[in-house]
Amino acid sequence: MATSGVVGGSTIDVNSLVSQLVAAERKPLDDQLARAVQRNTTRISATSALLGALSNFQAVLNGLKNTSVFSGRSTTSSNADIVTATATATAAPGRYDVEVERLASAQQITSTAFAGGSSTVVGSGTLTISLGATSFSVGVADPANTLADIRSLINSSPDNPGVSASIINAADGAHLVLTSTKTGAANTIQVTQAGTLSALEYTDTNQANFTQLRPAQDALVHVAGYATTSETNSLSGVIDGVTLNLASAEVGTTVSVEVGFDNAAAKDKIKSFVTAYNSLRGMMSRLGGYDAATKSAGPMLGDSILSSIDSEIRRTLSTPVTDAGANVQTLASIGITTQKDGTLAIDDAKLDAALNGNFDGVARLFGANETGVAARLHAQITDRLADGAAIDTRNKSLQDEQRALTKKKDDIDIRMQIVQQTYLKQFTRLDTLLSSLSATSAYLAQQIDSLPKWSRD
């Protein structure tokens, strides 16, 4: 066996011996610490999983905790090529006849031809262009006084209220085209000038220089037999809470626009609620359940916090909501029932019947202030997730324990370093002593061997 390398000559491997002794002394401490760390880590993971599942469920409840989230209205049109509609929560369900006689349009005018093209010098001075009651002016001066320059000056003016200028190059020359970006009869274009720009004037009394390609006109619509006009092709307020969007005019064609409760959107929200609850139920079952097949328990089996949350949620799900009305006071009454495993299932036909028969009642079942299922669950879970609540306190305690365990590991490291140094000193002294004894033994043996050998002869 090799020596330790320390002064002396014994056959003791000091380093190896010390390492084995330290390892033997450290192992039970490390094993105990590892078990504590594993146990605490499992509890932290379980608490975090519960927090995450509750937060996800809370997010879905946020979309159901007020009756206003059920206030959406659906709209249908018998001819979407002519008119479509959108509706707010204030719109009363009903059917309305609409005839679009005329669409709103934006005025467009084109100038007479400039034979020299867009580079033709038009003149100098000031052009004042008005769009309805708003006007702006551009100064035109040499050398930037060609037709193309004037187009650019109009388009780049910061005061331009909505007149777009372009040039059309035709066989007879270049034409300056002015187009309003605003529809409606009030938004007419006029052009006046000061200087030598008379070729571009266009007023009520002087229309020789431009030809109107499209008039400025209001939309004309008949709703339920009553005529109404609009500057734009989007009419709000003709029917309370409804906006009509005009696509084309068809005189004599009546389009039926129907406004109703948005059952599809409401059903989607309810299905999201069931899905989110089932996800939460699955997580709580894994955390607090017992698998007889594998004989393994969840990390929160018997945990008071988990049991309390579970009981509270189950109680809320089964408590009738009297504010919802006689026929829809429970989830079961609208087709949502609890299965053997604690999850919820939906009877689509029964839910559709409830929405069709008592839409507002279903809305109150979930979102009635303080009493609705979603409203109560949201408030309860918000309390559970609040700072200082039981879960938060538990989580902070576990984190503190984790830090304490990390420090304990550091303490063990320091302690084992001291133990190692102590053993090294002890066994180094022993090694030196053994080396000395070995040397003395060798010397004595040498001396004995050198003594005269006595003979009996």
Order of alpha helices (4+ residues) and beta strands (2+ residues): alpha-beta-beta-beta-beta-beta-beta-alpha-beta-beta-beta-beta-beta-beta-beta-beta-beta-alpha-beta-beta-alpha-beta-beta-alpha-alpha-alpha-alpha
